[in-house]
Amino acid sequence: MRDAAKYVVLNEHTLCYRIDGGHPSHLGILNGSVLRGGHSPLKGWVYTFATDVIRPATRADFETFRVYLSERFKKYVKE
């Protein structure tokens, strides 16, 4: 697994989550940017490839992608 973060940004266009014990190349979609070519949360899962750029999500990413970050999940997100 490239990164153990629970919330990640895929290719700067999709905010995703990982499930512990799940396959490292499967990401659940929280929201994607239509303008940047992001994935739709209606799709469910997205599969990653070696060429994809994945980075840990920050609190600012949740604002950018317009996803509410509950207090109990803030511990999983970098400032």
ABEGO torsion letter per residue (X at the ends): XABABABBBBGGABBBBBBBGBBAABBBBABBBAAAGBBBAAAGBBBBBAABBBBBBBAAAAAAAGBBBBAAAAAABBX
